[in-house]
Structure formats: C-alpha cells, structure tokens
Amino acid sequence: MIKTINVDLKEDSYLIFVGTGIINRIGAYIESHIQPTSVLIVADTVVKHHFASPVVDSLKRSSYDVSIVDIPGGEGSKSIEQLSQVLDSLVDNQLDRRSTLIALGGGVVGDLVGFAAAVYMRGIAYVHIPTTLQAQVDASVGGKTAINHPKGKNLIGAFHQPKLVLIDVRTLGTLPHSDLRSGLIEVIKMGVIRDEFLFEMVEDNLDAILSLDAKTLIEMIARACANKADIVAKDEKESGLRMVLNYGHTFGHALEALTHYKVFRHGEAVSIGMHCAARLAVNIGMFSESNYERQKVLLQQAKLPITFPPDISPEAICNAMSLDKKTIGGKLRLILPTRIGEVVIRDDVPETEIIEAISQCY
C-alpha cells in the first residue's frame, strides 16, 4: 500500500509517498520526478549501515553517478562545522546546479542537508528519505532547514522545499523504542493543534503503532503529513498559521539549549513543552482540566517525559525562551490549546504566568 500526499506550493510543489518497499525503488522515483545529473547522499553513520546499500543500488540501476558521505549521528551534527564539511563534499564531488542531494536519515540529517542544498550554488534540489518517525511526520515536510547556534536551536537556516519525500515505514524497524516514542510526539502534537481524529487514532492504536503494524503506520503517517502539507500550503514562510506547528516547541527548545542538546531527544523535550503549555492554558482559563488530563495520559502511556529536570530553574527556562525565533519585538508568542484539535497564538501572557506554569511541571 502506497499513499501519496501533494504539498501544493505552486512552482515549488512536491509529492510525499508513504508505504513499504519504497527504499528499494528510490532510483525509479527520482528518475520519474527529478532527473538529476548526479546524486550525493548524506547519511548518519548508523543509517548508512542499514540503508545505504539498497539506496545506492537502486540509484545505480537508474544509471546515476552516486557519491555518499556519512556524518555523526545526533544533534551535534547540526553545526556550522558539519555544514562546512558537507559543502566541501559537494565541491569535491563536483556537483552542479542540476545535481541532487539526498538526506538519508532522521531530522538532524534532513535539516543539515536541506540547509546545505539551500546555500550551495544559491540552491540545488534535494530529496528526503526520512528514516525516523519524527522526520517522517514533521522534519521532512515543509522546507524548514537549519543548523543550531550554541545559544539557540535552529537559529541559522532557510526555507528551501525538497523536490520529493520518500517514506518507507519499514525503516522504523531499526529504531530503538525510545526513538519511536520520541517521534510519536509530533503526531500527538498534530492531533492537539488541528486534528482530534488523529489524536484519537493514536489513543486507540498505540499498541499497534509501537509494534510497527505497517497498515496502521501508513495511515497515521499519511494523515499527519497531509495535515502538515495543508498548513504549509497556506503559510509556507511561517508568517501566521504555520506557527501553530510550534506547539510545545518554545518550552522544548529552551530545555534543549539549556542542556546543550545532550540530555533530551527532541521529541522528549517537546513532550515536556506540550505538557507545560497545556498547564499554562489551564491556568489562564483557556483549556479544560479534562482535556489537559487527556493529553497528559496519552503522553504518559507513550512513556514520554512531562517534567523539567530539577536542576534547571523556571527562571532559566523562561530566559532561554526569550531567544526563541518566535519572539518578535520582545514579545514571546506562545501556542496554547483551547481544546483537543485547536490552538491559538498568544503574545500577551505575563511572564509571571509562564514561570508559574513551568514551576508546576517538575
């Protein structure tokens, strides 16, 4: 079973394919949709071990000249130093403006490769082959590319849309369960911000999802991608609506920065951020206790964290949030839920209320 989602961005439109067996047919997909002169694959070292061979073989069957570069796994690779190394590889392998970069891996690889594609020769084509759940439902869709700055996550980047996203759910079989659970947060998030049915899908099928039932995964990932595609089509550059995708991320990014990206997986930090944002929404009368409990129960059933570490103060978290990209003119814009399936953007929440909500999440 293959599902297809169209991301409608006029001349920058592209397709997302979700199914099984796609990893062995990469060459045919690229030949049908892009026809590059040459291809460079960037993969993290673990993903390279699992999936590079079938991807390279498929590309060679389509008569492409293929090079491959591996990078260390982990958030530390989203750095100016690693970006420079990828750009060096592009130059050394003589890629031109009709060449294509392939991001084979999770969100870190996708963000780094997308940014490299955005800046090399003022922009070349790239393709996502996301191998983690977080990347499949979120990072690979929408053209956000970035690297980190020591003082903040994703502060250096560009909008640069991929030409194709190829999602094979079988790649999830190589993930540790902790990574799978971490990626699930982006699906739960999408359910809270705009799709109660998707939220219920996770509630009702959590065991099937975590046991990697292919049919359930394809349905869930395709629905999450379709939701994000619709948001991106309406607000590609995050001038308004697209900001709702940052639910939980303002708190989460602050936590990641304060722990130097070494303690929490991205999804784990976002889970804590979502729990805190929901607590804040309850405190200021926007969100019901019953919906707060519903979200909390699902996060706990998915074995995702919901509390901040005790050695980081609420004031430190609040200060770190002020560096977030969503702060405009000194006002921090927060995404807060009103019910399961709807959120609003607020820039008028007093700092005292934010600190109080954080203090309740230890």
Residue pairs with C-beta under 8 A, 6 or more apart in sequence:
1 19
1 20
1 214
1 215
1 218
2 17
2 18
2 19
2 22
3 17
3 18
3 19
3 218
3 219
3 222
4 15
4 16
4 17
4 18
5 15
5 16
5 18
5 222
5 225
5 226
5 229
6 13
6 14
6 15
6 16
6 229
7 13
7 14
7 15
7 16
7 141
7 142
7 161
7 229
7 232
7 233
8 229
8 233
9 161
9 232
9 233
9 236
12 143
12 161
12 236
14 33
14 161
14 162
14 163
14 164
14 165
15 33
15 164
15 165
16 141
16 165
16 167
16 225
16 229
17 29
17 164
17 165
17 166
17 167
18 136
18 167
18 169
18 218
18 221
18 222
18 225
19 167
19 168
19 169
19 218
20 168
20 169
20 170
20 214
20 218
21 168
21 170
22 29
22 166
22 167
22 168
23 51
23 54
23 55
23 58
23 129
23 166
23 168
23 170
23 171
24 54
24 58
25 58
26 54
26 55
26 58
26 59
26 102
26 129
26 166
27 58
27 59
27 60
27 61
27 62
27 64
28 58
28 62
29 164
29 166
30 36
30 39
30 59
30 62
30 64
30 100
30 127
30 164
31 62
33 163
33 164
34 100
34 125
34 127
34 163
34 164
36 64
36 98
36 99
36 100
36 125
37 65
37 96
37 98
37 99
38 64
38 65
38 66
38 67
38 93
38 94
38 95
38 96
38 99
38 100
39 59
39 64
39 65
39 66
39 67
39 99
39 100
39 101
39 102
40 66
40 67
40 68
40 69
40 89
40 90
40 93
40 95
40 99
40 100
40 101
40 102
41 52
41 55
41 56
41 66
41 67
41 68
41 69
41 101
41 102
41 104
42 68
42 69
42 70
42 71
42 86
42 89
42 101
42 102
42 103
42 104
42 105
42 109
42 112
42 113
42 116
43 51
43 52
43 68
43 69
43 70
43 71
43 104
43 105
43 109
44 70
44 71
44 72
44 73
44 74
44 77
44 105
44 106
44 108
44 109
45 70
45 71
45 72
45 73
46 73
46 174
47 73
47 104
47 105
47 106
47 109
47 131
48 68
48 70
48 104
50 131
50 171
50 174
51 104
51 129
51 131
51 171
52 68
52 104
55 102
55 104
55 129
56 66
56 68
59 66
60 66
67 89
67 93
69 85
69 86
69 89
71 77
71 82
71 85
71 86
71 109
71 112
72 82
73 105
73 108
74 108
74 261
75 108
75 148
75 256
75 261
75 262
75 266
76 82
76 261
76 262
77 108
77 109
77 112
78 108
78 111
78 112
78 146
78 147
78 148
78 154
79 147
79 148
80 147
80 156
82 112
82 147
83 112
83 115
83 116
83 147
86 112
86 113
86 116
87 116
87 119
87 120
90 99
90 101
90 116
90 120
95 101
95 120
95 124
96 121
97 121
97 124
98 124
98 125
99 124
99 125
100 124
100 125
100 126
100 127
100 163
101 113
101 116
101 117
101 120
101 124
101 125
101 126
101 127
102 113
102 126
102 127
102 129
103 109
103 110
103 112
103 113
103 114
103 126
103 127
103 128
103 129
103 130
103 140
104 129
104 131
105 129
105 130
105 131
105 132
105 135
106 130
106 131
106 132
106 134
106 135
106 139
107 130
107 132
107 134
107 135
107 138
107 139
107 140
107 266
109 135
110 128
110 130
110 135
110 139
110 140
110 145
111 139
111 144
111 145
111 146
111 147
111 154
111 157
112 145
112 147
113 126
113 145
114 126
114 128
114 143
114 144
114 145
114 160
114 162
115 145
115 146
115 147
115 156
115 157
115 158
115 160
117 123
117 124
117 125
117 126
117 145
117 160
118 145
118 157
118 158
118 159
118 160
119 158
123 160
125 162
125 163
126 160
126 162
126 163
127 162
127 163
127 164
127 165
127 166
128 135
128 140
128 162
128 164
128 165
128 166
129 166
129 167
129 168
130 136
130 139
130 140
130 165
130 167
130 171
131 171
131 172
131 174
131 175
132 171
132 172
132 175
132 179
132 183
133 172
133 175
133 179
133 180
133 182
133 183
133 184
133 186
133 187
133 221
134 179
134 182
134 183
134 185
134 186
134 266
134 267
135 183
136 167
136 169
136 172
136 183
136 221
136 225
137 183
137 186
137 187
137 190
137 221
137 224
137 225
137 228
138 186
138 224
138 228
138 245
140 162
140 165
140 167
141 165
141 225
141 228
141 229
141 232
142 161
142 228
142 229
142 231
142 232
142 236
142 242
142 245
143 159
143 160
143 161
143 162
143 232
143 236
144 154
144 157
144 159
144 238
145 157
145 158
145 159
145 160
146 154
146 155
146 156
146 157
146 158
147 154
147 156
147 157
148 154
148 155
148 156
148 261
149 155
149 156
151 257
151 323
152 253
152 257
152 323
152 324
152 325
153 253
153 256
153 257
153 261
154 253
154 325
155 323
155 325
159 236
159 237
161 236
165 225
167 221
167 225
169 212
169 214
169 217
169 218
169 221
170 214
172 180
172 212
172 217
173 212
175 183
177 210
178 265
179 265
180 210
180 212
181 210
181 267
181 302
181 303
181 304
182 265
182 266
182 267
182 268
182 271
182 304
183 267
184 202
184 209
184 267
184 302
184 304
185 248
185 267
185 268
185 270
185 271
185 274
185 299
185 302
185 304
186 224
186 267
186 270
187 198
187 202
187 220
187 221
187 224
188 199
188 202
188 274
188 295
188 298
188 299
188 302
189 245
189 247
189 248
189 270
189 274
190 198
190 224
190 227
190 228
191 197
191 198
191 199
191 200
191 201
191 202
191 340
191 341
192 199
192 247
192 274
192 295
192 337
192 340
192 341
192 343
193 244
193 245
193 247
193 335
193 337
193 341
193 342
193 343
194 227
194 231
194 244
194 341
194 342
194 343
195 223
195 227
195 341
196 339
196 340
196 341
197 223
198 220
198 223
198 224
198 227
199 298
199 340
199 341
201 219
201 220
201 223
202 209
202 220
202 298
202 302
203 298
205 213
205 216
205 220
206 298
206 301
206 302
208 216
209 216
209 217
209 220
210 302
228 245
231 241
231 242
231 244
231 245
232 242
234 241
234 242
235 241
235 242
235 243
236 242
240 345
243 326
243 333
243 335
243 345
244 335
244 343
244 345
246 326
246 335
247 274
247 277
247 335
247 337
247 343
248 270
248 271
248 272
248 273
248 274
248 275
248 276
248 277
248 335
249 270
249 273
249 335
250 273
250 277
250 321
250 324
250 326
250 332
250 333
250 334
250 335
251 269
251 272
251 273
251 276
251 277
251 317
251 321
251 358
252 266
252 269
252 270
252 271
252 272
252 273
252 274
253 269
253 273
253 321
253 324
254 317
254 318
254 320
254 321
254 323
254 324
255 264
255 269
255 272
255 273
255 308
255 312
255 317
255 320
256 264
256 266
256 269
257 320
257 323
258 312
258 316
258 317
258 320
259 309
259 312
263 309
264 272
264 305
267 304
268 304
268 305
271 299
271 304
271 305
271 306
272 305
272 306
272 307
272 308
272 361
274 295
274 299
275 295
275 296
275 299
275 306
275 307
275 361
276 308
276 357
276 358
276 361
277 334
277 335
277 336
277 337
277 357
278 287
278 291
278 292
278 295
278 296
278 337
279 292
279 357
279 360
279 361
280 334
280 336
280 349
280 353
280 354
280 357
281 287
281 292
281 336
281 337
281 338
282 288
282 289
282 292
283 353
283 356
283 357
283 360
284 336
284 349
284 353
286 336
286 337
286 338
286 344
287 336
287 337
287 338
287 339
288 339
291 337
291 339
291 340
294 340
295 337
295 340
296 306
299 306
300 306
306 361
307 361
307 362
308 314
308 317
308 358
308 361
308 362
310 362
314 355
314 356
314 358
314 359
315 355
317 358
318 351
318 354
318 355
318 358
321 327
321 332
321 354
322 332
324 332
326 332
326 333
326 334
327 333
328 347
331 347
331 348
332 347
332 349
332 354
333 345
333 346
333 347
334 345
334 346
334 347
334 349
334 354
335 343
335 344
335 345
335 346
336 343
336 344
336 346
336 349
337 343
338 344
